[in-house]
Amino acid sequence: RDASKKSEHSSARLDKLLIHPLWGYVIFFTLLLLIFQAIYTWSGPFMDAIDSGFAWLASYTSELLPAGPINGLITDGIIAGIGGIVIFIPQIAILFIFISLMEESGYMSRVVYLMDRWLKPFGLSGKSAVPLMSGAACAIPAVMSARTIENDKERLITILVTPFMTCSARLPIYIVIIGLVIPQTQVL
C-alpha cells in the first residue's frame, strides 16, 4: 500500500514537471531535438550500407545483362527506384522506436495534453501531434497513425495536413525545383 502511494506521488511530481506551462514545452522540444538528431546520426551507417548494396547490385546487374533499354530499365529504373525507397527505412524505424518508447512510458499522453491548446485553433486535437511529428520522417506511416483520433473531423484534418510536413525524402526534390525555378543570375 505504501509503494502505491509513492508511485502516485512520483507520478504527480512528474506530471507537474512534464505538463508545466514553460518547462513542459522546453522538455518536449529538447526531446524532439534529441530524437531527430539521433535519427539522422544513427541511421547514417545503415543508409550508407543500403545505398552501397543497391549500387553494387545495380552495377552487377548491369555487367550481367547486355547493353540496351532492358539493362537501363532494370539497373537505373527498378533497382535504383527500390533502393531510393528502401534507404529511408532505417530513419522511419528509429523514429517509430522512439515514438513507441514515448507512448509506453506515458509521456505521449502528456504531450497530447500539452499540445491540445496549441492545435485547437487549427481544428486539430492534441492527438494530432503524434502524426504531425511522425510526418517529419515519412508521411505515409504518419497518416496511418492518425487512425487513433476518434473525432472524424480532426482525423480528416490531420490526414490532410500531415503530408505538408517536410521529410528527408523531399529535400532532393526541393533542391531540384529550386534549381529549376530560381535563376542562376541575379534579377534586379
N, C-alpha and C positions, 0 to 999 in steps of 0.2 A: 504494500500500500504506500509506503514511504517512497519507493522507487518511482511509482506513477506520478506522485506529486512533484518529484524532482524533474521528471520528464516534461510534465506540463509547464513547470516554471521555466525550464530552459527553452522550451518551445515558444513560450510567451516572450521571453527575452530576445530570442532570435527574430520573432515576428516584429518586435519593436524596432529592431535594427534594420531588417530587410525591407520593411514597408514604410520606413521613415520618409517624411516628405523630401528630405535632402539626401541623406546617406543611402537610402534605398536606390535612388537613381544613380548615385555615384558607384555603388557596388554593382548594380546591373550593367552599366556601360563599361565599367572596368572588366567585368566578367566577359562581356561581349568582345571587348578588345583582345583579351587573352585568348578567348576561344578562336576568333578569326586569325589571330597571329599563329596559334598552334595549328590550325587547319592548313594554312599555307606553308608553314615550316615543316610539319610532319609529313604532309602529303608529297612534298617535293621529290624525295628519293623514289617513292612508288610511281609517281607520274613520269619521272625520267626513265625508270625501268620499263614501264608500259610503252612509252614513246620509242625507246630504242628497240624493244621487242617487236613492235609493229613495223619499224623502219627495216629491221633485219628481215622480217617476214616478207615485206614488200620487195626488197632487193633480191631475196632468194627466189621469190615467185617470178620476178622479172627476168632472172637468169634462166629459169626453168622453161618459161614459155617463149615461143618465137615472137619477135618484134611485130607489132601491129596493134589494131584497135582493141582486140580482146585482152592483150597484155596490159595496155593502158587502163582499160576498164577495171580489170581485176586489181592491179597494183595501185594505180593512182585513184581509183574510184572506190571500190569495195573495201579493200584493206585499209587504205588511208581514211576513208569515211568512218569505218567501225573503230579504228584507232583514235580518231578525233572525238568520238563519243566516250569510249571506254576510259580514256585518260582522265576523265573527271570523276570517276568512281571513288578513288581514294579521298578526295575532298568531301564528297557527299557522305561517304561512310563515316568519316571522322566527325563531321557536323552532327550526324544523327546519333553517334555515340554520346557526344556532349549533350544533345537535347534529351536523350534518354536518361542520362545521369541527372540532369536538372529536373526532369519530371519525377524520377524515382526518389530523389531527395526531398521533394516537396517544394523546391524553390520555384518551379514553374508556376504553381498556383499563386505564389506571392507576386511573381512578375505579372500575371494576369490581373491581379488586384491593382498593382501599381500602374499598369498601362491603360486600364479601363478608362480612367479620367481623360487621358490624352487622346484616345481613339474614338470616344463617344461622339465628338463633334463631326467626325467623318462618317458616322453611321456604322462604325465598327465596335466590336466589344474587345475587352482585354484578351480574349482567346485568340484574336486575330494576330496578336504579337508573335505567336509561335510560327504560323505560316509566313508572315512577313519576314521574320528573322531567317527562316529556312530558305526563303526566296533569294537570299543573297548567295546561296550556294547553287541551288538549282530550282527553277520554278515548278517543274513537274511534280516532284515529291511534295513541294510546299503546297501546291494546290490540292494534292491528295490529303494533306494533313488538315485542311480546312473542314473536313467531314465531321470533326468533333464539335463544331459550332452548332448549337441547337437551333438558333433563330435562322429561318430561311433567308431573310433579307441580309443579315450580317454575313452569313455564309456566302451568298452570291456576291456581295460587295468585296469580300476578302478574296474570293476566287478571281474576280475581275481585276483587282488591284495588284495582286501578287506578281503577275508577270512583268509589272513595271519595275520591280526590284531588279537592279542590275546584278548579274552574276559574272563569274570569271570567264565563262564561255562566250559572253557577249563582247568582252573587251577587244578581241581582234576584229570583230565586226565593226565596232565603233571606230577603230583606227582606220579601217578601210573606208568607211563612209566619210570620216573627217578628211581623209586624203583625197577623196573624190569631190567633196563639196567645197572645201576651203582651198582657195588657190595658193600656189607657191609664192606668187608675187604680192607685194603689199598694195592694197587698194586704198585710194585716198591718202 
